[in-house]
Amino acid sequence: MKALSLLVAATLALAAPARADEPEAFSVHGQTTYIRQLKPSFDSPYAGPHSLSGAREWSYSLTGTLNLGARLPDGTEMYVDGEVVQGVAFSGLQGLAGFPNSELARTSGADATFYLARLFVRHTFALGAETEDVEAAADQLASRYAKHRVVVTAGNASVLDIFDANAYSHDGRTQFMNWSLATHGAWDYPADSHGYTWGAAAEYFADGWSARAGRFAQPREPNGLRLDPRIFEHYGDAIELARDYSWAAQSGVVRLLAFRNRAVMARYDDALALAATDMAAPNLAAVRTADQVKTGIGVSLEHRFSADLGFFARAMRADGQTETYAYTEIDSSASAGLSMSGARWGRTNDTLGVAVACNALSASHRRFLEDGGETFFLGDGRLSYRPEQIVEAYYSVQLRRGILLAFDYQRIANPGYNSDRGPASFVAVRLHLER
């Protein structure tokens, strides 16, 4: 707990953020998030080498981030983030597609690890005279931008900093914690094992429309830490079109997102074909070849029903022919949920969230696991397939400005897509501090 105490003290010591209407020349922000989870024992008649343990387990994660921003001349901004992570996952981070703590994607063990999380520049080209103010936040200087503009971002960052910016389900540090709810579960978005990558993206904003496209580096190997610098040979491309709208006097956003990844990957059908000739369990490593392609397309919606109640929904389908490369084992995903502030019971800054998610596998991915194949995350030895189904609910209490205490419950039916095992429950306490 010494590390937690130091991170809390450092976060609280940071200068208070600038006012939203005052453009900043320089900013310092920080966050600390500690999550402690318990998984009670659940029904597990058998288990394989990559299964979620049926025994009672504890898990935790601790992350701390220092965010620095500076305004450069002529519409350019620069941001640098350092991060420290530490944690222990349930069952070695295996046996699920929708893991119950999205922060554990960043951790590498019980020893604290320090690394550079972000180092990028953002340049804004104004295309009109009408302006809007953007509030100060981590990796966002308080600024006044032209409403009609083009924004170019390049460097080291998270793809989720730019794409799928859902207001109600996007950040496991303050909102829903399950991986399936942080973004489209079926989006195998490019990232190293900490969740970051190098690349560039361009965004266009005009009259309630926005469009963005980007190319990013893939890891050298599935779920690896080292990135492949050959970004014109192996890459992850994403393109998104978004439209703001108003309905029944309330606002919303609809987004269409497509991705295309190219990397040294294995196809499930190739692994199955080789296993049939060798009379052995299918093995992805034996059939990896260069320039394999994975594609997918999804749609998302966020809608504000009232000042204190918001709704979100996502659905995506990937082709499901090649192995999971950088995110998690989901080929088709759907999720939806509600987020309500505590204004109705006199706690305006509290938040209550309830969401559901359903994850599914392609036919070839399913056969691979049924025949005893093992992936980075899954491998029960055999499989009685059913979609993985998740329910999550949390209540976040604002203790004071910048200090949030949350209580979270998740229930996952058919963990790892196996109806012979589970359901599994997870309870958590989360402490989040930000300045």
N, C-alpha and C positions, 0 to 999 in steps of 0.2 A: 504493500500500500504506500510505500515511500514514493514510488514513481507517480502514483495518482496525486498525492499531496503536492508534489513539486509542480505537476502540470496544472492543477487547480490554482495554485498560488500565482504561477506565471500568467495564466489566462486572466485572472482578476486584476493583475497589475497593469495590463495593457491600457493605453489611453482610450477614453470613451470615443465612439465614432462621431464623425462630423455631422452637422445638420444636413438634411437631404437637399436643402436649397442653396447650399454653399459648395461650389465645385472645389474638389480637393486637389492639391498638388502632390500629396503623399499620404499614404494610409498604412496603419498597422492594425491588424485584426488577429484573433486567435480563437481556438476552440479546444476543448477537452471533452471527450466522451468516454464514459465507463459503462459497460454493459455486463451484467451478471445474469446468467441463465441456468435454469435447472430443467433437466429432462427426466421425469419419473420413468421407471421401468415400464415396458410395454410388451405385448404379446409377440414373441419371436420364436416360432417353432424351429427355424434354422437360420443360418447366417453364412455369408460368404466372405471373401477376403476384403471386399470394399463395401461392407454393409454398415448401416447405422446400428450401433450396439443396442440390444434390447434391455441392457442393464441401466440402472439409475446413473446419470452423469451430470457433472457441473461443467460449465463453460464460461469464459469471460473474454472480453476484449477491452483494450485501452488504447485510445488514439489521441494524439495531440498535434495541432497544426498551427504554425505561425505563418500568417499571410501578409506579405508586403506588397504595396502598390505604389507606383510613381507615374506622374504625368510627364511625358516627354513633349517636345515641340510638335506643332502641326498635327494635332489630332491623334497622337500615338500614346498608348499607355503600356506600361510594363509591369508584370507581376511575377513574384518569386515566392514559393511556398516551401517550407521545410516541414517534415512530418516525422513523428515517432510513433511506432506501433508495437503492441505486445498483446499476446492472447493465446488461449488454448481452446481449440474447437472440439465440438462433439465428435467422437469417433474418427479423429484425424481428418475432419472435413470430408467425410465420405458417407454414402448411403442415402443422399437426398439430392433432388434437383433444386427445390426451393428451400435453401438453407435458412434457418430462422434468425440469422444475424448477418446483415450485409457488411458490417464492419470487419468480419473475419476474413473477407476476401483480401484485406490489406495486410494481415498479420502473418508472421513467419515463425511464431513460437513463443515460448515463455520468456525469452530474453528480449529486451527492448532493441528495436532496430530503427536506426535513423536513416533517412534518405531524402533526396530532393523530389518533391511531389510535382511541382509545377515550375516552369520557367518559360513564360510566353509573352509575346507582344500582341497588342490589339490596336488596329488602326481603323479610324472611322472616316469615311468619305461622306460629307454632307451633300445631299442632292436637292435640298429645299430649305426655305427660310423658317417654316414652322418648327417649333422645338418642343421637347418634353424633358422633364427632370427625372433622373434615375437616382434612387437612394443609395447611400453608401452601404457596402456589405463586403464580406470577404471576397477578394478578387474582383471588386467592383468599386472604383472611385466614384464618389458622389459627382454626378456630371449632368450637363445639359447637352442633349444630342438633338440633331435634326430628326424629325419624325420620318422623313424620307431619306434613307441612308443606306450605305453599304459598309459592312464591317468585316474586316479580315483579321483572323486570329491565326498565329503560327507559333509553334514551339512545343513544349512539354506540358501536357494537361490531361484531363479526363475527357473522353468523348461525350460523357453525360453533362459536362459543363456547357455544352453547346446544343446538343440534341435532346429531344424528349423532355423538355423542361416543364413537367407537370407540376402544378402548384400544390397538389394535395398528396402526391405519392412519388417522391423523388429522392428523399434524403433519409437514410436509415439512422441518422444522428438525432433527428427531431420528429420524424414521421413514422411510417410503417417500416419494420425492420427486415422483413423477409425479402430474399433476393428476387422472388417473383414479382414483388411490388415496387422495387426500386426503379425498374424500367420494364420494357417488354422482355418477358422471360426467354422468349425464343430468339432475341437479338444477340447473336454471338459477337458482341462488339469488340473491336480491337483494343487490347490493353495488356500490360504486363501483369504479373501476379499481385501487384499492389493496386492495380486498377487504373494505371496511367499509361500514356503513350506519347510519341512524337508525331506531329503532323500539322496540317493546315486546313482551315475551313473559311468559306466566304458566306456571308449572310446578307440578305436584301430585305429591307423593311419599307413598306409603303401602304397607306390607306387600309390598315387592318389585315394586310397580307404579310407573310414573311416566308422566305425560302432560304434554305441553307444546304450547302454541299461541302464535303470534306474528304480528305484522304489521310489515313493514319497507318503507322507502322504496326505490324503484327509481331508477336513473340517468335523467337527462333524455333521453339518447339511448343506443343500444346500446354497451355497454362504455365508457361515458363516466365522467368523474371527478365532474362536478356531479350532485348528487342532486335529484330532483323532490320539493319539499316537499308536494305535494298528495297526501298519503298516503291519503286517502279516495277518490281518483280513480285513482291509479296506485300500485300496491303489489305486494308479494310476501307472500303468506300461507303459513305452514307449520304443520302439525300432526303430532305424533308420539306414538305410544303404545309404551311399552317395558315388558318383563317380565323380571325377573331369574329365573333358574332354577338348579337343581342337578341334575346327571346324572352317574352313576358317580362320586360323591363329588367332582366338580369343578363349577365355577360357569360361568355364561354369561349373555348378555343377547340377547334378540331384540327388534328394533325395526321398527315399521311407520311409514313417513313419507309424507305426501302434501303436495303444494304446488299453489298456484294463483297465477299472476302475471297482473297486468293492467297494460298499458302501451301506448304508441304504438308498435306493431310492424307488421311486414309479414308477410303470408302467402305461402308459397312458391307456392301455386296461383294466387294473384292476380298474382304477378310473371310466372309462366309464361304466363298468359292474355294479359297485356298484351304480352309479348314476341312471342307468336304473331301479334298484330295489327300490331305495329310491325316485324316481321321483324328483331328485334335480340336481343342477349343479354339475359336476364332481369335486372332491376334492382330490388333490394329497396327502395331509397330512393324509387322512383317510386310505390310502392303502400302506404306506411306510413299507417295510419289509427289513430284513437284507440280506446281501450277494447278492444283485442284481448286475448284470454285464452289462456294456456298452462297446462296441468295435467300432473301426473305423480304416480306412486305407486311406492314402492319398499320393499324389505324388507332388513334387514341382520341379521347374526348375529356374535357374538363368543363364543368358547368357550375355556376354559382346560383343556387336556388334562392338564397337570401343572404343577408350580410353575415350570417353566422353558420351557414350550411352549404357545403360544396360537395360535388359528386365527380368521380373520375371513372373512366373505363378504358381498357386497352385490349387489343387482340392482334396477334401476329402469327404468321405461318412461315416457317423456313422450309427449304426443300428437303432437309433431313437425310441427305444422301452421304454427307461426309461427317467426320467426327467433330465433336465439340472442341473448339480450339482455344477460346480465351474467356468464355463466360461459364455457362452451366448447361447441364444435360436436358435441354428442352427444345423440341422441334415445333410445337404449337403451344401457344399460351393465350389465356384470356383472364382478365382480372377486372374487378369493379369494387368501388367502395365509397363510403361517405366520411366526410370530415366536418365536425361541428365544434364551434367555439363554445366556451362555457358561459356565454353571455346570458343564456336563458335561465341559468341558476346562479347568476351573480358572480361568475368567475370568467370575465371576458378574455383573459389571456391563457386560460386552460384550453386544451383540445381533446376531444374524444374522436377516435377513428375506428371504423369497422370496415373490413375488406375481405373479399374472397378471391381465390385464384385457382385456376385449373391448368395443369401442365400435361402435355401428351408427347409421345414419341412417334416417329415415322415407322412404317412397317418394317423396313430393313434394320433400323436401330433396335426395334423391339426383338426381332429374330436374333440379332447378334447377342443380346443379353439372355434371351431364352436358351441359347445354345451354350451358355457358360462363359461368354466373353466378358472381359473386364475393361472398363474405361477409367479415366482419371478419377471420377467420382462414384461410379456405380459398379456393382458386381456381387450379387447375392448368391451366385453359384447356379441358381435357377430362378425362373421368374414366372409368376402368375400375373400377367399384365392387367393393370387398370390405370387410368390417368391418376396422377398425383393431385390431391385436392387439399386446399389450404384455407383456413379461416384465421384471421388475425384481428385482435382488438387491442387498443391501447388507450390509456388516459394519461395525458401530460399535464402536470401541475407547474405553473410558474411560481417558484418560491420567491423570486425577486427578478428584476430585469436582468436577462442574460443567464439565469439559472433555472433549468428545467429538470424536474424529476418525473419520470414516466414509469408506468406499470403496464406490462405487455403480456398477452396470452395468445398462443398459437396452437392450433390443432391440425395435424397433417395426416390425412387418410391415404393409405397405400403409399407409404414412404418408399422412395426409390422406384415407384410404379409397381410395387409388389403387393397384391391384395392378401397374400399369405401372412404379411407382417403388419403390425400396428393396429389401430392408429397410434400416433405418438403425440404427446402434448409437451409444450414448452412454456415456462413462465419466466419472466425477466423483470429486472429493475434496471433502469437506465438513468444515469446522471449526465447532463449535458450543460456545459458552460461555454459562453461565447461573449466576445467583446469586439 
